[in-house]
Amino acid sequence: MKTLKLTSLLLLFVCFSFGQTIQNTSEVYPSFKECDSTVFMQSCFNSTLLAKIKESFHKPSGVDSTKVYPIGILFEVSEEGAFKLVYIDTAEESLKSEMQNVFATLDNIQPATYNGEPTYMQFSLQLKYPFSKMNTSNLEEPSDMISSERKRSVVVTDSLDAFAKLDATNEYDAFKKSTYVNKEFESNLNVPFQHQRYAIFDAAMNAVGTNSHTASKPFLYNEVQQYYDFEGYTNSLLQDRKTWFGRKFWNEHFATIRGKDYWIDFDIVADLRVGKDTESGINTYNNTRAVQVQGGIGKNLAFYTTFYESQGRFAGYFNDYAESMAPDGGNPAIIPGRGIAKAYGEDGYDYPVAEAYLSYSPSKHFNFQFGNGKNFIGDGYRSLLTSDVASPYPFFKINTTFWKLKYTNTWMWLKDVRPEVTEDGAFLTKFMATHYLSWNVSKRLNLGFFESVIWNDDNNRGFDVANLNPVIFYRAIEFNAGSRSGNALMGLTGKYKLNNSVNLYGQFILDELSTGDFTGGEKSWKNKYGFQLGAKYYNAFKVKDLLLQFEYNQVRPYTYAHRYPRYNYGHNNQSMAHLWGANFREMIAIANYRKGRWFGYGKLTYGQRGLDFNTTEDSYSYGGDIYRSYDDRTADVGIEMLQGNKTSIFITELQAGYVINPVTNLRLYGNVLLRNFDPTAETETTFKQSTVWFSLGFRTDLFNWYNDF
């Protein structure tokens, strides 16, 4: 009942709208010299411009004169009176090129003025080629797209405000609300990292001969736009909706503010779903409401923030896993990938989450980000280097791109929430720094080099300044700071483009650099490494927009762990790499398909894990739990893969749905998950489980939900 009430309130909130009254009494239209003597400036401007377009336009070769071609144009007349094209929308590329040529021949004219000062003015123009049916009514000037930048002068008067800038009294009225134009695609904002959404443009980013770097995620919108017309794709899905609610629900952001050099989008975000775990009989639900604000100031600075308020109850195995990660302090669970949860009702969880960042690009070579969120390194579904399976965390990131290189430096502030490291109710803060260098060796081959280090505030080290150096080897820092100063790892990635349809990729992670043990053949516990092999098949079997993916992951025991568990490769009791920790093998097959707004998704996961027994008789660490000290190991040599309580896991997940709003990625979907968890030995904490979990949902897809553990 509470869920129904909250959902009803959300729907009422979505229906809320507002208006704005704009005073527009001191604006003067731009003027051609032919119009200098007329008082009908608007109609003269329209007719003169249309006549010049018709006069200068030459029919491109290949255009069928018996067909009608719609042409949509957005342009502006600058403060200097120059014509500047902003956007041309037409299905025929030759018509677009010819229209660009026409606008290039237009001479400067008398600019528009606002309160007597020159200003720019934007126009939308809808044409049909051939132009025989063209008339001046085709040209529409939306007054709410006008903005101004005015010069100010100081006027001395006899009043007390002798130094007031009197012409600034109209400054407030100069800010105008513009019609909807999506600014995301040209911005420094991140494309929210969600596997199905990234599948839309993955093939274009990975075409043979591109100089893209696809491992360091999330991508920027303007980065993707170089290789894939994300804006054109989104526009192709838009529906013809006339009402305010129709446009906002199906095609646009909820509310927008637009100016000449700034923009802001507001959205209501939801994740509303109901379902049932048929094996345990649990009725499941999730009720997330959120407010999202994003925008840009100038061309270089973008900002984003979302605050989620959520309550939920999930399938039995999911709840068990969440409660097994419960933090110190009495809260019952940590929702995987989201954060600490408090009790809600009799058997639910309340888990608020906030994500935000600033993104600044002073030039095309650099992007700086500071915020609270997640990062991912790799071309696969999983990452053995840095993954997005843990809760959001504060970070600072620098992306440097030049020549055939992309260099990513990330510094993170993580939490250890176990009781044994909590002091005076405060969780332990630890720090993580990573370097990742991506190199396009050829038009087909990419190599990546990775290193990371985790440390905490030992001896009041705080955030160790040595790790701020973006071009230093962390292994050397760790050695010089002392053997107990931190935990450093190294990694290697690779990708090879067989052709535009098939890509091969892989990763290797090394957690212990001990050459003698690595080559000794005694299966030392120090052989702590893992690897990934994968392949993607785009437009598989010549079916457009069908993406098939296969991936194999394997990590040896004790990888990511440390003698002192506070240095492990984790955050909020979750792994910063693969969600299974270590001591596992896993195979994944994924199919992604889309057609218009419809989509389908299928994933098959089969794996084996070596778990601890956690009994009085056997309390050893077998290397799968990265939060246990590797000093609790069973032996120094003879360490086998999947040692311990060998457990088989089989998960099938199928999803189908419809994209309601392609701009916000709001989806209606149905999902079914089948899971079988089969350990060799059943204990109090590890036992056989079979799950069938059905869900129906209405979700703004902005991040990855991982259910496969």
C-alpha positions as CSV (number, residue, x, y, z in Angstrom):
1,M,0.0,0.0,0.0
2,K,2.9,2.4,0.8
3,T,4.4,1.6,-2.5
4,L,1.2,2.3,-4.3
5,K,0.8,5.7,-2.5
6,L,4.3,6.7,-3.4
7,T,3.9,5.7,-7.0
8,S,0.7,7.7,-7.2
9,L,2.4,10.8,-5.8
10,L,5.2,10.4,-8.3
11,L,2.7,10.2,-11.2
12,L,1.0,13.4,-9.9
13,F,4.3,15.1,-9.7
14,V,5.2,14.1,-13.3
15,C,2.1,15.8,-14.5
16,F,3.0,19.1,-12.9
17,S,3.9,21.9,-15.4
18,F,4.7,25.6,-15.3
19,G,4.8,28.6,-17.6
20,Q,6.7,31.7,-18.0
21,T,5.7,35.2,-19.3
22,I,8.2,37.0,-21.3
23,Q,8.2,40.7,-22.0
24,N,9.3,41.4,-25.5
25,T,8.7,45.1,-26.2
26,S,12.1,46.5,-27.2
27,E,13.4,44.0,-29.7
28,V,14.1,45.0,-33.3
29,Y,14.5,42.4,-36.1
30,P,17.7,42.0,-38.1
31,S,17.4,43.9,-41.4
32,F,18.4,43.4,-45.0
33,K,19.3,46.6,-46.9
34,E,16.1,46.0,-49.0
35,C,14.1,46.4,-45.8
36,D,15.6,49.6,-44.4
37,S,12.6,51.7,-45.3
38,T,9.8,49.4,-44.3
39,V,8.0,49.2,-41.0
40,F,7.1,45.5,-41.5
41,M,10.6,44.3,-40.5
42,Q,9.6,40.8,-39.7
43,S,7.7,40.0,-42.9
44,C,10.4,41.8,-45.0
45,F,13.2,39.8,-43.4
46,N,11.3,36.5,-44.0
47,S,10.4,37.2,-47.6
48,T,13.9,38.6,-48.5
49,L,15.7,35.6,-46.9
50,L,13.5,33.1,-48.7
51,A,14.0,34.8,-52.0
52,K,17.8,34.8,-51.6
53,I,17.7,31.1,-50.7
54,K,15.6,30.3,-53.7
55,E,17.8,32.4,-56.0
56,S,21.1,30.9,-54.8
57,F,20.0,27.2,-54.4
58,H,21.1,24.9,-57.2
59,K,19.6,21.5,-57.6
60,P,22.1,18.8,-56.5
61,S,22.8,15.9,-58.7
62,G,20.9,12.7,-57.8
63,V,17.9,14.5,-56.2
64,D,14.6,13.3,-57.6
65,S,12.5,16.3,-58.7
66,T,9.3,14.3,-58.4
67,K,9.8,13.8,-54.7
68,V,9.3,16.2,-51.8
69,Y,12.2,16.6,-49.4
70,P,11.5,18.2,-46.0
71,I,14.4,20.4,-44.8
72,G,14.6,21.7,-41.2
73,I,17.1,24.5,-40.5
74,L,18.1,26.1,-37.2
75,F,20.3,29.3,-37.8
76,E,21.1,32.5,-36.1
77,V,22.0,36.1,-37.1
78,S,24.9,37.1,-34.9
79,E,25.6,40.4,-33.1
80,E,27.7,41.4,-36.1
81,G,24.9,40.5,-38.5
82,A,26.5,37.3,-39.8
83,F,24.4,34.2,-40.7
84,K,25.5,31.1,-38.8
85,L,24.0,27.6,-39.4
86,V,23.3,25.7,-36.2
87,Y,21.7,22.6,-37.5
88,I,20.2,21.1,-40.8
89,D,17.9,18.2,-40.7
90,T,17.2,16.4,-44.0
91,A,17.4,12.8,-45.2
92,E,19.3,13.8,-48.4
93,E,23.0,14.6,-47.7
94,S,23.4,16.6,-51.0
95,L,20.6,18.9,-50.0
96,K,22.3,19.6,-46.7
97,S,25.6,20.4,-48.5
98,E,23.9,22.7,-50.9
99,M,22.0,24.5,-48.1
100,Q,25.3,25.0,-46.3
101,N,26.7,26.6,-49.5
102,V,23.7,28.9,-49.8
103,F,24.1,30.2,-46.2
104,A,27.9,30.7,-46.8
105,T,27.1,33.2,-49.6
106,L,24.8,35.4,-47.5
107,D,26.3,38.8,-46.7
108,N,26.2,40.3,-43.3
109,I,23.1,42.4,-42.6
110,Q,22.0,44.8,-39.9
111,P,21.9,42.7,-36.7
112,A,18.9,42.6,-34.3
113,T,18.8,44.9,-31.4
114,Y,17.5,44.6,-27.9
115,N,17.0,47.8,-25.9
116,G,19.0,49.6,-28.5
117,E,22.1,47.2,-28.3
118,P,23.1,44.6,-31.0
119,T,22.2,41.1,-30.1
120,Y,22.0,37.7,-31.8
121,M,18.7,36.1,-32.8
122,Q,17.9,32.4,-33.6
123,F,15.3,31.2,-36.1
124,S,13.8,27.9,-37.2
125,L,13.0,27.4,-40.8
126,Q,10.9,24.5,-42.3
127,L,11.2,24.1,-46.1
128,K,10.2,21.6,-48.7
129,Y,12.3,21.0,-51.8
130,P,11.4,21.6,-54.6
131,F,10.6,25.2,-53.5
132,S,7.5,25.8,-55.6
133,K,5.3,25.5,-52.6
134,M,7.4,27.8,-50.4
135,N,5.9,30.9,-48.8
136,T,6.9,33.3,-46.1
137,S,4.8,31.5,-43.5
138,N,7.4,28.7,-43.5
139,L,9.8,31.0,-41.5
140,E,9.0,31.1,-37.8
141,E,10.9,33.2,-35.3
142,P,10.3,31.9,-31.8
143,S,10.6,34.9,-29.6
144,D,11.6,32.8,-26.6
145,M,14.9,31.9,-28.3
146,I,16.2,35.5,-28.3
147,S,19.0,36.4,-25.9
148,S,21.2,39.4,-25.7
149,E,24.6,40.6,-24.5
150,R,24.5,44.4,-24.0
151,K,27.3,46.9,-23.5
152,R,26.9,49.0,-20.4
153,S,27.9,52.6,-19.8
154,V,28.3,54.6,-16.5
155,V,26.0,57.7,-16.3
156,V,26.6,60.3,-13.6
157,T,23.4,61.7,-12.1
158,D,22.4,63.8,-9.1
159,S,20.9,60.8,-7.3
160,L,22.6,58.9,-4.4
161,D,23.3,56.0,-6.9
162,A,25.6,58.2,-8.9
163,F,27.7,55.2,-10.2
164,A,24.7,52.9,-11.0
165,K,24.8,51.2,-14.5
166,L,21.4,52.5,-15.4
167,D,20.9,50.4,-18.5
168,A,21.3,47.3,-16.4
169,T,17.8,47.8,-15.0
170,N,16.5,45.7,-17.9
171,E,19.0,42.9,-17.3
172,Y,16.5,40.6,-15.7
173,D,14.2,40.8,-18.7
174,A,17.1,40.0,-21.0
175,F,17.1,36.3,-19.9
176,K,14.8,34.4,-22.2
177,K,13.3,30.9,-22.0
178,S,14.0,29.1,-25.3
179,T,12.2,26.3,-27.0
180,Y,13.5,22.8,-26.4
181,V,16.9,21.9,-28.0
182,N,18.8,18.9,-26.7
183,K,22.3,20.1,-25.7
184,E,23.6,16.9,-24.2
185,F,25.1,15.5,-27.4
186,E,27.6,18.3,-27.9
187,S,28.5,18.5,-24.2
188,N,31.2,17.2,-21.8
189,L,28.6,15.2,-19.8
190,N,29.0,11.5,-19.4
191,V,26.8,9.1,-21.3
192,P,25.4,7.2,-18.4
193,F,27.2,3.8,-18.3
194,Q,24.6,1.2,-18.9
195,H,25.5,-1.9,-21.0
196,Q,22.4,-1.9,-23.2
197,R,22.7,1.8,-23.9
198,Y,26.4,1.5,-24.8
199,A,25.5,-1.3,-27.2
200,I,23.8,1.2,-29.4
201,F,27.0,2.9,-30.5
202,D,29.6,0.2,-29.7
203,A,30.0,-0.9,-33.3
204,A,30.6,2.6,-34.6
205,M,33.2,3.3,-31.9
206,N,35.0,0.1,-32.7
207,A,35.1,0.3,-36.5
208,V,38.4,-0.6,-38.2
209,G,40.5,2.6,-38.6
210,T,38.9,4.7,-35.9
211,N,41.2,6.3,-33.4
212,S,38.7,5.9,-30.5
213,H,39.6,4.6,-27.0
214,T,36.8,2.5,-25.7
215,A,38.1,0.9,-22.4
216,S,37.9,3.9,-20.1
217,K,34.2,4.5,-19.3
218,P,31.9,6.4,-19.1
219,F,32.3,8.2,-22.4
220,L,31.6,11.9,-22.9
221,Y,28.7,12.7,-25.3
222,N,30.9,14.8,-27.5
223,E,33.4,11.9,-27.6
224,V,30.7,9.5,-28.9
225,Q,29.3,12.1,-31.3
226,Q,32.6,12.0,-33.3
227,Y,31.8,8.4,-34.3
228,Y,28.1,7.9,-34.0
229,D,25.3,10.3,-34.7
230,F,23.7,9.9,-31.3
231,E,21.6,12.9,-31.8
232,G,20.4,11.7,-35.2
233,Y,19.6,8.3,-33.7
234,T,17.6,9.8,-30.8
235,N,15.8,12.2,-33.2
236,S,14.8,9.2,-35.4
237,L,12.9,7.7,-32.4
238,L,11.0,10.9,-31.5
239,Q,7.2,10.8,-31.9
240,D,4.8,13.5,-33.1
241,R,3.5,14.8,-29.8
242,K,1.8,18.2,-29.7
243,T,0.8,18.6,-26.0
244,W,3.2,19.6,-23.3
245,F,2.8,16.4,-21.4
246,G,3.1,14.3,-24.6
247,R,6.4,15.9,-25.6
248,K,7.9,15.7,-22.1
249,F,6.8,12.1,-21.5
250,W,7.8,10.7,-24.9
251,N,10.5,12.9,-26.4
252,E,12.1,15.5,-24.1
253,H,13.5,16.4,-20.7
254,F,10.9,17.4,-18.1
255,A,12.0,21.0,-18.0
256,T,14.7,23.0,-19.6
257,I,16.4,26.4,-19.4
258,R,18.3,27.6,-22.5
259,G,20.5,30.7,-23.0
260,K,23.2,31.7,-25.4
261,D,26.0,30.2,-23.3
262,Y,24.3,28.1,-20.7
263,W,21.7,25.4,-20.5
264,I,20.0,23.3,-17.7
265,D,17.8,20.1,-17.9
266,F,15.6,18.9,-15.1
267,D,14.2,15.4,-15.0
268,I,12.0,13.2,-12.7
269,V,13.8,9.8,-12.5
270,A,11.9,6.6,-11.6
271,D,12.6,2.9,-11.0
272,L,9.2,1.4,-10.2
273,R,8.9,-2.3,-10.4
274,V,7.0,-5.2,-8.9
275,G,7.7,-8.9,-9.1
276,K,7.8,-12.2,-7.4
277,D,10.4,-14.8,-6.4
278,T,8.3,-17.8,-7.0
279,E,10.6,-20.2,-5.1
280,S,10.7,-18.3,-1.8
281,G,7.2,-16.7,-2.3
282,I,8.6,-13.2,-1.8
283,N,6.7,-10.4,-3.4
284,T,9.4,-8.1,-4.7
285,Y,9.3,-4.4,-5.5
286,N,11.5,-1.3,-5.9
287,N,10.3,2.2,-5.6
288,T,12.9,4.8,-6.6
289,R,12.1,8.4,-7.1
290,A,14.8,10.9,-8.0
291,V,15.5,14.4,-9.3
292,Q,18.2,14.8,-11.9
293,V,19.7,18.2,-12.9
294,Q,22.3,18.5,-15.6
295,G,23.6,21.3,-17.7
296,G,26.5,23.3,-19.1
297,I,28.0,26.8,-18.7
298,G,29.8,27.8,-21.8
299,K,31.3,25.1,-24.0
300,N,33.8,23.7,-21.5
301,L,32.0,23.2,-18.2
302,A,29.2,20.7,-17.6
303,F,27.6,19.6,-14.4
304,Y,25.3,16.7,-13.3
305,T,23.6,15.6,-10.1
306,T,21.0,13.0,-9.2
307,F,19.6,12.2,-5.8
308,Y,17.7,8.9,-5.4
309,E,15.3,8.0,-2.7
310,S,14.5,4.3,-2.8
311,Q,12.8,1.5,-1.0
312,G,12.8,-2.1,-2.1
313,R,12.6,-5.8,-1.4
314,F,14.2,-8.2,-3.8
315,A,14.5,-11.9,-4.5
316,G,15.6,-14.1,-1.6
317,Y,19.2,-14.7,-2.8
318,F,19.6,-11.0,-3.5
319,N,18.4,-10.1,0.0
320,D,20.7,-12.7,1.5
321,Y,23.7,-11.2,-0.4
322,A,22.8,-7.7,0.6
323,E,22.6,-8.6,4.3
324,S,25.8,-10.6,4.2
325,M,27.5,-7.3,3.4
326,A,25.9,-5.4,6.3
327,P,28.1,-2.6,7.7
328,D,29.0,-1.9,11.2
329,G,26.5,0.3,13.1
330,G,23.3,-1.7,12.9
331,N,22.1,-1.1,9.4
332,P,20.9,-4.4,8.0
333,A,22.3,-4.5,4.5
334,I,24.2,-2.9,1.6
335,I,22.3,-2.9,-1.6
336,P,24.8,-4.2,-4.2
337,G,26.0,-1.4,-6.4
338,R,24.0,1.3,-4.6
339,G,24.8,1.7,-0.9
340,I,24.1,1.3,2.8
341,A,20.4,0.5,3.5
342,K,18.4,0.9,6.6
343,A,15.3,-1.2,7.5
344,Y,12.0,-0.3,5.8
345,G,8.8,-1.9,7.0
346,E,9.0,-5.5,8.1
347,D,11.3,-6.9,5.4
348,G,12.3,-4.1,3.1
349,Y,15.2,-1.7,2.7
350,D,15.5,2.1,2.4
351,Y,18.6,3.1,0.5
352,P,19.2,6.7,-0.5
353,V,22.0,7.4,-3.1
354,A,23.5,10.6,-4.5
355,E,25.6,10.9,-7.6
356,A,27.1,14.1,-9.0
357,Y,30.1,15.5,-10.9
358,L,31.6,18.5,-12.6
359,S,33.2,18.0,-16.0
360,Y,35.6,20.5,-17.4
361,S,37.5,20.4,-20.8
362,P,39.9,23.3,-21.2
363,S,40.8,21.9,-24.6
364,K,40.2,18.9,-26.9
365,H,43.1,17.1,-25.2
366,F,42.0,17.3,-21.5
367,N,38.9,16.5,-19.5
368,F,38.8,16.9,-15.7
369,Q,36.1,15.4,-13.6
370,F,35.4,15.7,-9.9
371,G,32.4,14.0,-8.3
372,N,30.7,11.1,-6.7
373,G,30.0,8.1,-8.9
374,K,31.7,5.1,-10.6
375,N,34.3,4.3,-13.2
376,F,34.9,1.3,-15.4
377,I,38.0,0.1,-17.4
378,G,37.6,-2.5,-20.1
379,D,35.7,-3.5,-23.2
380,G,33.8,-6.4,-21.7
381,Y,30.8,-7.0,-19.5
382,R,33.1,-7.5,-16.5
383,S,36.2,-5.7,-15.6
384,L,39.1,-7.3,-13.7
385,L,40.8,-3.8,-13.3
386,T,38.1,-1.3,-12.2
387,S,34.5,-2.1,-12.3
388,D,31.1,-0.4,-11.5
389,V,29.7,-3.2,-9.2
390,A,30.5,-1.3,-6.0
391,S,28.6,1.7,-4.5
392,P,29.4,5.2,-5.8
393,Y,32.4,6.9,-4.3
394,P,34.1,10.3,-4.5
395,F,36.7,10.6,-7.3
396,F,38.8,12.9,-9.3
397,K,39.7,12.0,-12.9
398,I,41.9,13.3,-15.7
399,N,41.5,12.1,-19.2
400,T,44.3,13.2,-21.6
401,T,43.9,12.4,-25.3
402,F,46.4,13.1,-28.0
403,W,47.9,11.4,-31.1
404,K,47.0,7.7,-30.7
405,L,47.0,7.7,-26.9
406,K,44.5,8.2,-24.1
407,Y,45.7,8.4,-20.6
408,T,43.3,8.2,-17.6
409,N,44.3,9.1,-14.1
410,T,41.7,8.5,-11.3
411,W,42.0,9.1,-7.6
412,M,39.2,7.6,-5.4
413,W,38.1,7.9,-1.8
414,L,36.8,4.5,-0.6
415,K,35.3,3.1,2.7
416,D,35.9,0.0,4.7
417,V,32.7,-0.5,6.8
418,R,33.6,-3.7,8.7
419,P,33.3,-3.6,12.5
420,E,36.9,-4.4,13.1
421,V,38.1,-1.2,11.4
422,T,35.3,1.2,12.6
423,E,36.5,3.7,15.2
424,D,34.1,5.9,17.2
425,G,31.3,5.1,14.8
426,A,33.3,6.4,11.8
427,F,34.1,4.0,8.9
428,L,37.7,3.6,7.7
429,T,38.6,5.8,4.8
430,K,41.1,4.4,2.3
431,F,42.4,5.8,-1.0
432,M,42.8,4.3,-4.4
433,A,44.7,5.7,-7.4
434,T,44.9,4.3,-10.9
435,H,46.8,4.9,-14.2
436,Y,45.5,3.6,-17.5
437,L,47.2,4.2,-20.8
438,S,45.4,3.2,-24.0
439,W,47.5,3.0,-27.1
440,N,46.1,2.4,-30.6
441,V,49.1,0.5,-32.0
442,S,47.4,0.2,-35.4
443,K,44.0,0.7,-37.0
444,R,43.1,-2.7,-35.6
445,L,45.1,-3.3,-32.5
446,N,44.8,-1.5,-29.1
447,L,46.9,-2.1,-26.0
448,G,46.3,-0.8,-22.6
449,F,48.6,-0.6,-19.5
450,F,47.1,-0.4,-16.0
451,E,48.4,0.0,-12.5
452,S,46.7,0.9,-9.2
453,V,47.5,1.3,-5.5
454,I,45.3,1.2,-2.4
455,W,46.4,2.7,0.9
456,N,44.9,4.2,4.0
457,D,45.8,6.7,6.7
458,D,48.6,4.7,8.4
459,N,50.9,6.9,10.5
460,N,48.7,9.9,9.5
461,R,49.8,9.6,5.9
462,G,46.5,10.9,4.7
463,F,46.2,11.2,1.0
464,D,49.8,10.4,0.1
465,V,51.1,13.2,-2.2
466,A,53.4,10.7,-3.9
467,N,50.4,9.0,-5.5
468,L,49.2,12.3,-7.0
469,N,52.0,12.1,-9.6
470,P,50.2,11.1,-12.8
471,V,53.3,9.6,-14.5
472,I,54.8,7.5,-11.8
473,F,54.9,3.7,-11.1
474,Y,52.8,2.9,-8.0
475,R,54.8,-0.3,-7.3
476,A,57.9,1.8,-6.7
477,I,55.9,4.1,-4.4
478,E,54.5,1.2,-2.4
479,F,58.0,-0.3,-2.0
480,N,59.6,3.0,-0.8
481,A,56.8,3.7,1.6
482,G,57.2,0.4,3.3
483,S,56.0,-3.2,2.9
484,R,52.9,-2.5,4.8
485,S,52.0,0.8,3.1
486,G,49.5,-0.4,0.6
487,N,48.5,-2.8,-2.1
488,A,49.6,-2.3,-5.7
489,L,48.3,-4.2,-8.8
490,M,49.3,-4.1,-12.5
491,G,47.2,-5.0,-15.5
492,L,47.2,-5.3,-19.3
493,T,44.4,-4.9,-21.8
494,G,44.1,-5.7,-25.5
495,K,41.6,-5.4,-28.3
496,Y,41.9,-6.5,-31.9
497,K,39.4,-5.6,-34.6
498,L,39.1,-8.5,-37.0
499,N,36.8,-6.5,-39.1
500,N,33.9,-4.1,-38.6
501,S,31.7,-6.9,-37.3
502,V,34.0,-8.8,-34.9
503,N,36.2,-7.6,-32.1
504,L,38.3,-9.6,-29.8
505,Y,39.3,-8.3,-26.3
506,G,41.0,-9.3,-23.1
507,Q,42.5,-8.3,-19.8
508,F,45.2,-9.6,-17.5
509,I,45.6,-8.6,-13.8
510,L,48.7,-9.3,-11.7
511,D,48.6,-8.9,-7.9
512,E,51.9,-10.3,-6.9
513,L,55.2,-9.7,-8.7
514,S,57.2,-12.8,-7.6
515,T,59.0,-14.2,-10.7
516,G,60.4,-17.3,-8.9
517,D,57.0,-18.3,-7.6
518,F,55.3,-17.5,-10.9
519,T,57.6,-19.8,-12.9
520,G,58.4,-22.4,-10.2
521,G,55.6,-24.7,-11.1
522,E,54.6,-25.4,-7.4
523,K,51.3,-23.5,-7.6
524,S,52.4,-21.0,-5.1
525,W,49.7,-18.9,-3.3
526,K,51.6,-15.9,-4.6
527,N,50.5,-16.7,-8.2
528,K,47.7,-14.1,-7.8
529,Y,46.5,-13.2,-11.2
530,G,43.4,-13.3,-13.4
531,F,42.5,-12.9,-17.1
532,Q,39.6,-12.2,-19.4
533,L,39.0,-13.3,-23.0
534,G,36.0,-12.0,-25.0
535,A,34.5,-11.4,-28.4
536,K,31.8,-9.1,-29.8
537,Y,29.9,-9.8,-33.0
538,Y,28.1,-6.7,-34.3
539,N,25.0,-7.0,-36.6
540,A,25.4,-10.7,-36.1
541,F,24.4,-12.9,-39.0
542,K,23.6,-9.8,-40.9
543,V,20.8,-8.9,-38.5
544,K,20.9,-5.2,-38.1
545,D,21.5,-4.0,-34.4
546,L,21.9,-7.5,-33.1
547,L,25.0,-7.7,-30.8
548,L,26.3,-11.0,-29.6
549,Q,29.0,-11.2,-26.9
550,F,30.9,-14.0,-25.3
551,E,33.2,-13.6,-22.4
552,Y,35.4,-15.8,-20.1
553,N,36.8,-14.6,-16.8
554,Q,39.1,-16.4,-14.4
555,V,40.9,-15.2,-11.2
556,R,43.1,-17.3,-9.0
557,P,42.7,-17.6,-5.2
558,Y,43.9,-14.7,-3.0
559,T,44.0,-12.1,-5.9
560,Y,42.9,-8.7,-4.7
561,A,43.3,-9.7,-1.0
562,H,46.0,-8.5,1.3
563,R,47.7,-9.6,4.6
564,Y,46.0,-6.5,6.1
565,P,42.4,-6.6,4.9
566,R,42.0,-2.8,5.0
567,Y,44.2,-2.8,1.9
568,N,42.0,-5.1,-0.1
569,Y,40.6,-4.2,-3.5
570,G,37.2,-3.3,-2.2
571,H,34.8,-0.5,-1.1
572,N,31.7,-0.8,1.1
573,N,32.1,-4.6,1.4
574,Q,32.0,-4.9,-2.4
575,S,34.7,-5.6,-4.9
576,M,36.2,-2.9,-7.0
577,A,36.8,-5.4,-9.8
578,H,34.7,-8.6,-10.5
579,L,31.8,-9.0,-8.1
580,W,32.7,-12.6,-7.4
581,G,36.0,-11.6,-5.8
582,A,38.6,-14.3,-6.6
583,N,39.0,-18.0,-7.0
584,F,36.4,-18.5,-9.8
585,R,35.8,-19.3,-13.4
586,E,33.0,-17.7,-15.4
587,M,31.5,-17.9,-18.9
588,I,29.0,-15.3,-20.1
589,A,27.0,-15.1,-23.3
590,I,24.9,-12.0,-24.1
591,A,22.5,-11.0,-26.9
592,N,21.4,-7.4,-27.4
593,Y,18.8,-6.5,-30.0
594,R,16.8,-3.3,-30.7
595,K,14.4,-2.2,-33.4
596,G,13.1,1.3,-33.1
597,R,12.0,1.8,-29.5
598,W,11.6,-2.0,-28.9
599,F,14.5,-3.9,-27.4
600,G,15.4,-7.4,-26.2
601,Y,18.2,-8.7,-24.0
602,G,19.4,-12.1,-22.9
603,K,22.3,-13.2,-20.7
604,L,23.5,-16.6,-19.8
605,T,26.1,-17.0,-17.0
606,Y,27.7,-20.2,-15.9
607,G,30.5,-20.2,-13.4
608,Q,32.3,-22.1,-10.6
609,R,33.5,-20.5,-7.4
610,G,35.7,-21.8,-4.5
611,L,34.1,-20.5,-1.4
612,D,35.1,-20.7,2.3
613,F,33.4,-23.3,4.5
614,N,33.2,-20.9,7.5
615,T,32.7,-23.7,10.0
616,T,34.2,-24.5,13.4
617,E,36.0,-27.4,11.8
618,D,37.3,-25.5,8.8
619,S,37.8,-21.7,9.1
620,Y,40.6,-21.3,6.5
621,S,40.5,-18.8,3.8
622,Y,40.4,-20.5,0.4
623,G,41.1,-17.3,-1.5
624,G,37.6,-16.3,-2.8
625,D,36.8,-13.7,-0.1
626,I,38.9,-10.6,-0.8
627,Y,38.0,-9.2,2.7
628,R,39.9,-12.0,4.5
629,S,43.7,-11.9,5.2
630,Y,45.7,-14.1,2.9
631,D,47.6,-15.1,6.0
632,D,44.6,-17.4,6.8
633,R,45.4,-19.5,3.7
634,T,45.5,-23.3,3.8
635,A,49.0,-23.7,2.5
636,D,51.9,-21.9,0.7
637,V,52.0,-24.2,-2.3
638,G,49.7,-26.5,-4.1
639,I,47.0,-23.8,-4.4
640,E,44.4,-25.0,-6.9
641,M,41.7,-23.1,-8.8
642,L,38.3,-23.5,-7.1
643,Q,39.7,-24.9,-3.9
644,G,37.4,-24.9,-0.9
645,N,33.7,-25.4,-1.2
646,K,33.4,-25.7,-4.9
647,T,30.1,-24.2,-6.0
648,S,28.4,-24.1,-9.5
649,I,26.3,-21.1,-10.5
650,F,23.9,-21.0,-13.4
651,I,21.9,-17.8,-14.2
652,T,19.7,-17.0,-17.2
653,E,18.2,-13.5,-17.5
654,L,15.8,-12.4,-20.2
655,Q,14.4,-9.0,-20.7
656,A,12.2,-7.3,-23.3
657,G,10.7,-3.9,-23.4
658,Y,9.9,-0.5,-25.0
659,V,11.8,2.8,-24.7
660,I,9.3,5.3,-23.7
661,N,11.6,8.3,-23.8
662,P,14.9,7.9,-25.7
663,V,16.3,11.2,-24.4
664,T,16.0,10.2,-20.7
665,N,16.2,6.4,-21.4
666,L,12.9,5.8,-19.7
667,R,11.8,2.2,-20.3
668,L,8.9,-0.1,-19.8
669,Y,10.1,-3.7,-19.5
670,G,9.5,-7.3,-18.3
671,N,12.3,-9.4,-16.8
672,V,12.7,-13.0,-15.8
673,L,15.7,-14.4,-14.0
674,L,16.4,-18.1,-13.3
675,R,19.3,-18.9,-10.9
676,N,20.7,-22.2,-9.6
677,F,23.3,-22.1,-6.8
678,D,24.8,-25.5,-6.0
679,P,27.7,-25.8,-3.5
680,T,29.5,-29.1,-2.9
681,A,28.9,-28.8,0.9
682,E,25.9,-27.0,2.5
683,T,26.8,-24.9,5.5
684,E,24.9,-22.3,7.6
685,T,25.9,-19.5,5.2
686,T,26.2,-21.5,1.9
687,F,23.4,-23.7,0.7
688,K,21.6,-24.8,-2.4
689,Q,19.2,-22.3,-3.9
690,S,16.9,-22.3,-7.0
691,T,15.3,-19.0,-7.9
692,V,12.8,-17.9,-10.5
693,W,12.3,-14.1,-10.3
694,F,9.7,-12.3,-12.4
695,S,9.6,-8.5,-12.6
696,L,7.7,-5.8,-14.5
697,G,9.1,-2.3,-14.3
698,F,9.1,1.3,-15.4
699,R,12.7,2.6,-15.1
700,T,15.0,5.4,-16.2
701,D,18.0,3.4,-17.0
702,L,21.1,5.3,-15.9
703,F,23.3,2.6,-14.3
704,N,23.9,-1.1,-14.4
705,W,21.9,-3.4,-12.0
706,Y,23.9,-6.6,-11.5
707,N,21.8,-9.6,-10.3
708,D,24.3,-12.3,-11.2
709,F,26.0,-13.3,-8.0
